[in-house]
Amino acid sequence: MNFFREILLEQLPGFREFPSIVQTFLPMLLGCLVCLALVALFPLIAVWLERKVSAHMQDRLGPMRVGGWHGWAQTIADGVKLLTKEDIIPKGADKLLFKLAPLVVFVGGFAAFVVLPFSDQFIVSDLNIGILYVVAISSLGVVGVIMAGWASNNKYALFGGMRAAAQIVSYEIPTVLAILTVVIPVGSLSMQEIVKAQAGGVLNWFIFQPVTFFAFFIFYIGTLAEVNRTPFDIPEAESELVAGYHTEYSGMRFAFFFLAEYANMFLVSAIAVTLFLGGWHGPWLPGPVWFIFKSMCLVFLQMWLRWTLPRLRVDQLMYVSWKVLLPIAFVLVLAAGTIALITEGPA
Amino acid sequence: MKKYFLDIFESIRTILIGLKITWSHLFTRACTVQYPEVKWELPERSRMRLFNKIEDCIGCGQCVRACPVDCIYMTTEKRNKEEDPWFASDGTPIKLKVTQFDIDMSLCCYCNLCTYPCPTHCLVMTPEYEFAVHTKKDFLYRFAKEEPSVMSDPATPQPTSN
């Protein structure tokens, strides 16, 4: 928050004379606008990138027409199309929940952007419970997904919603345990503290520490499942459930789900970067560039995995979560605790 | 217990193999042909739009009879014997004046059966395949040069035919 306050102090001459309520809320508004711009802009790039990556992995070209250079404006055109489409609400749908669900899903992803540390200064709010806040607020998305599935009054949507709930809740546990293996050595839940603990060279990043190395992969697999990406996309499995929980959605409401999905992709990658890949640390270039670059690399990895692996069966999905990831995560937390006990002594 | 760990390693190994394959395909040249700019060269004897070189047509009507979907409409008039004799480019005398030679390409099934019996080889299939039009009527290609006095029966296709 101080970062945006300082920007306003510099750029807005009469900022100090404003009423105190404006002085409090204007930096907040600015921070949220920056986050919103990011949330709105990233999907535009990511959707295009995903189509390009998928196309080239299948020896195709993907969008090539709109906008000239390799169809860069395709997503904008699609966005305009979605905006102008008819807004259909099914007759048997629960109208209030139906309208509310996309917003809940979107807000769940958007609110978590507040604690992303783009650089040592550039963070909207450095909460002292940052990572806990992320885990809590991003779980709000599940509520929205179930709302959408239930309110659509459609069997496929309901199936998708139920599957999403089962999947996301299951994978949250190994993910949070993997986060714990980072939190134990750092001794803080604040995102900035976690990044600062990884200062001083690549080898200090948590991905290159013995315990957290494995935790990174558990975290990555867990988050992959939480954002419903292939191979964990059974909540919206096209071949079984039409489109899962957003089967009945059209136009802008559908676009909100889409936006939230891609915003969440960036979110989980950014959190993985914060926790394991040294956050904004990096030579020569400024922090935000490194942070976004590392996040985009992980986003690319998500796309790469999506176009490589087939979808898991529901029982396989549960097997991976409860019988593979969870035991390993427990062992890692124990190991991290033991190491902390040995190196730092009993608290 | 041993199998459990072996399975984990096996899955990681196979995932890496899959990732390697997709990675290598990321950099192989796409096989997409950017259609309007780049076009495939058609194979020899591709069966596309029909063309009739009306100067060589002797009006024998064999193509009309060969057509399985009856999309060729032909009307002929007997030539006056006092007029100068006409010859097709291969020397066949033209005794009938073709006053109507219409092919409805919207009905054509591209079977090529009409071109085989043609004695003067004036009815051929061309490699031209980009002939989409806005109305069905425009698919009627008229090859005869002069207006016929009497049109053959279904000369103009109806816009809505079953």
Interface residues (C-beta under 8 A of the other chain):
Chain A: V53 A55 H56 M57 Q58 D59 R60 L61 M64 W304 L305 W307 T308 L309 V324
Chain B: I8 I15 G18 L19 I21 T22 W23 H25 L26 F27 T28 R29 A30 C31 T32 Q34
